[in-house]
Amino acid sequence: MTEKQEIIYMAGFMDGEGWIGFSKRYKYDYTQRYTVEIQISQVNIRPLKVFQKHYGGSFTFIDKSKKREEWLSYNVQDIYHWHIGDKAAEKCLRDLLPFLILKKKKAELALQFRETGRLSNIGNIKQVGNLARKRAEIRNQKIITERKVIYGKFKSLV
């Protein structure tokens, strides 16, 4: 397959099997932040390796025998789980966006979320004046407000 064909294949696979969302992370100073994340679970690892080849990420293997007791009565198979976040997720979404159908709007909103910018770590600003600290606080509040609007639109799609 050519690279473009692989991108188109991955977009179709993402539309059918993928998850685009936000994960809450806690930093070392116990402040929380949200990151854009992509996850795909599949019983066959081969399609997931195509994603990993292009965007990195990591795999988790979920063994059927280690699943909860009530699941064992269902025809639940062992599965592979691939996931990426932040910059890698952004690159993946930018590449797949022209070819997505079902998850196109979610991908657009996730990219908007990433484009709002990084929050300033005001707590680590030691030797700055009150004016610089106030500017950083105002900028952070603007970013947080934008992200809340985007997140609200995102959640309404679910």
Backbone torsions as a table, in degrees:
resi	resn	phi	psi	omega
1	MET	NA	144.2	173.4
2	THR	-76.2	168.9	-179.8
3	GLU	-63.6	-41.5	179.6
4	LYS	-62.8	-40.3	178.0
5	GLN	-63.1	-39.3	177.6
6	GLU	-64.3	-40.4	178.3
7	ILE	-61.8	-45.1	179.2
8	ILE	-63.5	-42.3	177.4
9	TYR	-59.9	-46.1	-179.2
10	MET	-64.6	-36.1	178.5
11	ALA	-63.6	-43.6	177.6
12	GLY	-63.8	-40.8	179.6
13	PHE	-66.0	-42.3	178.3
14	MET	-62.2	-43.2	178.8
15	ASP	-57.9	-38.8	-176.1
16	GLY	-88.6	-36.5	-170.4
17	GLU	-120.4	-10.3	-171.1
18	GLY	-88.9	167.3	176.7
19	TRP	-133.6	128.9	174.2
20	ILE	-116.4	128.7	-178.9
21	GLY	-165.4	-165.2	-179.0
22	PHE	-121.4	141.1	175.1
23	SER	-117.9	139.7	177.2
24	LYS	-89.4	127.0	178.4
25	ARG	-120.5	147.8	175.3
26	TYR	-110.4	131.4	178.9
27	LYS	-85.0	174.3	-178.5
28	TYR	-57.7	-27.3	-179.3
29	ASP	-95.1	15.9	176.3
30	TYR	69.5	11.6	172.5
31	THR	-82.5	148.9	-178.6
32	GLN	-101.3	151.6	174.5
33	ARG	-144.5	157.0	-179.8
34	TYR	-109.7	140.4	178.0
35	THR	-124.9	148.3	173.8
36	VAL	-77.3	136.6	-177.2
37	GLU	-138.7	147.7	174.4
38	ILE	-123.2	136.1	177.8
39	GLN	-137.2	144.2	173.9
40	ILE	-140.9	132.5	175.9
41	SER	-116.9	142.0	-175.0
42	GLN	-160.3	148.0	178.6
43	VAL	-76.4	-23.7	178.9
44	ASN	-107.4	127.5	-175.7
45	ILE	-77.4	-18.9	-173.7
46	ARG	-55.9	-47.9	179.4
47	PRO	-63.9	-32.7	-179.2
48	LEU	-69.5	-29.7	178.2
49	LYS	-68.0	-26.8	175.0
50	VAL	-65.4	-44.4	177.1
51	PHE	-62.0	-44.5	-178.3
52	GLN	-64.6	-37.2	178.3
53	LYS	-59.2	-39.2	-177.4
54	HIS	-84.5	-35.6	-168.4
55	TYR	-127.2	-0.1	-177.8
56	GLY	77.2	-142.7	-178.8
57	GLY	93.5	-178.5	-177.0
58	SER	-134.9	160.7	179.8
59	PHE	-109.5	148.6	168.4
60	THR	-127.5	134.2	176.2
61	PHE	-101.7	127.0	-179.8
62	ILE	-109.5	110.5	-176.8
63	ASP	-82.0	126.9	-179.1
64	LYS	-55.5	-37.0	-176.4
65	SER	-68.5	-17.0	-179.5
66	LYS	-100.4	6.1	179.0
67	LYS	-80.1	167.1	-178.4
68	ARG	-59.3	149.0	-175.4
69	GLU	-53.3	-43.7	-175.5
70	GLU	-68.0	-20.0	178.4
71	TRP	-78.3	-22.8	-173.0
72	LEU	-65.6	-22.0	178.7
73	SER	-76.6	-18.4	177.3
74	TYR	-86.7	165.8	177.4
75	ASN	-83.6	65.9	-178.8
76	VAL	-94.5	129.2	-178.2
77	GLN	-101.9	164.4	170.7
78	ASP	-62.0	143.0	-179.8
79	ILE	-134.3	156.1	173.0
80	TYR	-105.8	141.9	-176.6
81	HIS	-127.1	122.8	178.9
82	TRP	-113.4	139.1	178.8
83	HIS	-149.1	149.5	175.3
84	ILE	-141.9	162.0	178.5
85	GLY	-145.8	170.7	174.7
86	ASP	53.3	-121.2	-173.1
87	LYS	-62.3	-40.3	179.3
88	ALA	-65.9	-40.1	177.6
89	ALA	-64.9	-40.1	178.7
90	GLU	-61.8	-45.6	179.1
91	LYS	-61.7	-44.9	179.4
92	CYS	-59.0	-48.2	-178.6
93	LEU	-64.0	-38.8	178.1
94	ARG	-63.1	-41.1	-179.9
95	ASP	-67.9	-41.4	-174.1
96	LEU	-84.0	-21.8	-172.1
97	LEU	-48.9	-45.9	-178.1
98	PRO	-62.3	-19.8	-174.4
99	PHE	-109.5	-5.9	177.9
100	LEU	-73.8	148.5	176.4
101	ILE	-121.6	-64.2	-175.5
102	LEU	-70.3	-37.0	-175.0
103	LYS	-106.1	15.2	-177.6
104	LYS	-60.1	-48.2	-177.3
105	LYS	-64.3	-41.1	177.3
106	LYS	-62.0	-41.9	179.4
107	ALA	-63.2	-42.1	179.0
108	GLU	-62.0	-44.4	179.8
109	LEU	-67.1	-39.1	177.4
110	ALA	-62.7	-39.1	177.4
111	LEU	-67.7	-39.1	175.4
112	GLN	-60.4	-41.4	178.5
113	PHE	-58.3	-45.3	179.9
114	ARG	-65.2	-31.6	-176.3
115	GLU	-78.4	-9.2	-179.9
116	THR	-67.2	-18.9	177.1
117	GLY	103.8	172.8	-179.9
118	ARG	-91.7	143.9	174.7
119	LEU	-75.1	141.5	174.5
120	SER	-75.4	138.9	178.2
121	ASN	-88.1	81.8	-173.8
122	ILE	-59.6	-34.5	-178.5
123	GLY	-63.0	-24.0	-179.2
124	ASN	-95.0	-0.7	177.8
125	ILE	-80.6	110.2	-172.9
126	LYS	-98.9	-51.9	-170.8
127	GLN	-110.3	55.3	175.4
128	VAL	-125.1	157.6	-179.7
129	GLY	-77.6	172.4	179.8
130	ASN	-61.5	-33.7	-179.0
131	LEU	-64.1	-46.1	178.9
132	ALA	-64.1	-40.1	178.7
133	ARG	-64.5	-41.9	-179.9
134	LYS	-65.1	-42.1	176.8
135	ARG	-59.7	-44.5	179.5
136	ALA	-63.4	-40.5	178.6
137	GLU	-63.6	-42.2	179.2
138	ILE	-65.1	-43.5	178.5
139	ARG	-62.0	-45.1	178.7
140	ASN	-60.0	-42.8	-179.0
141	GLN	-64.3	-37.2	177.2
142	LYS	-63.1	-45.9	179.3
143	ILE	-62.1	-44.8	-179.5
144	ILE	-61.7	-42.7	178.7
145	THR	-62.3	-45.6	177.7
146	GLU	-60.1	-43.7	-178.9
147	ARG	-65.1	-36.7	178.2
148	LYS	-63.7	-39.9	178.0
149	VAL	-64.0	-47.4	179.6
150	ILE	-62.3	-44.9	-179.4
151	TYR	-62.3	-39.4	177.7
152	GLY	-61.9	-43.3	177.3
153	LYS	-63.9	-41.2	-179.8
154	PHE	-61.2	-48.0	-177.9
155	LYS	-64.9	-29.4	179.4
156	SER	-69.6	-16.9	179.3
157	LEU	-81.3	-19.0	-173.5
158	VAL	-69.6	NA	NA
